[in-house]
């Protein structure tokens, strides 16, 4: 059975985005990116429409840009190769290589993906998808980049998610002020 890992950046007050969806509060740090690579090994990414469109509008161009930083080009190349599963009832097609569009029941479709053999499956961002999968008990690990920012209002990471006991697997702090937290569910 495959493991589902939710990876997201979260503010100190628990938001994954501003009320309007902006994520301009991120404190980018290549060391955080490196740590996330060390803590998981996915070959499949689950996206909601909004996060997919954000990634698709940025990463393919980075992979082709010889002037982009080497680390960013490496991440872009990895993302291009990975299977991308996009959950949306409004998109008509997905054009980023290795992407597939699913309009059905998210939890049911992810349960099918999870039953197969292979590397981890990761959810990047996609807060509403992550919440739905958490409520369905389908997330095995949380990988959270805690950012030293308080927004005061925004989209809460765990809205509507019931009680879950978590076991700390790893934590790392960075000079940027970010803290990476890795938890197993149960």
CORPE-V809127 format. One record per run of one state. SS is the DSSP state (helix for helix, strand for strand, loop for the rest). FROM is the first residue (numbers start at 1). TO is the last residue. If there is no record, write none. Layout:
BEGIN
ss;from;to
SS;FROM;TO
SS;FROM;TO
END
This chain:
BEGIN
ss;from;to
loop;1;3
strand;4;11
loop;12;14
strand;15;17
loop;18;29
helix;30;39
loop;40;41
strand;42;48
helix;49;56
loop;57;58
helix;59;64
loop;65;69
helix;70;81
loop;82;82
strand;83;87
loop;88;98
strand;99;102
loop;103;105
helix;106;115
loop;116;119
strand;120;124
loop;125;126
helix;127;135
loop;136;140
strand;141;147
loop;148;154
strand;155;156
loop;157;165
strand;166;173
loop;174;178
strand;179;185
loop;186;186
END
